[in-house]
């Protein structure tokens, strides 16, 4: 059983609590499908703007945290575009 999210599904059983508060794109239990590509692309644009603004302000930690999410999001988008018939799981939760 999975839990529906705005941009995919959480693979954790619904009885378990998630230790990744609002960090689905870096969670190894996150699964998504091509139907969520528009949301992923929109989130990528938002993250690019956040990273750009943080770089301009010299906020290295904000850049670092958002780059990790952005990198995972890029992998997810690429995976879904390359093989639209398969769900894409977050590959790297580091």
Beta strands, then each sheet from edge to edge (+ up, - down):
strand 1: 3-5
strand 2: 8-10
strand 3: 30-32
strand 4: 88-89
sheet 1: 1+ 2- 3+ 4-
end
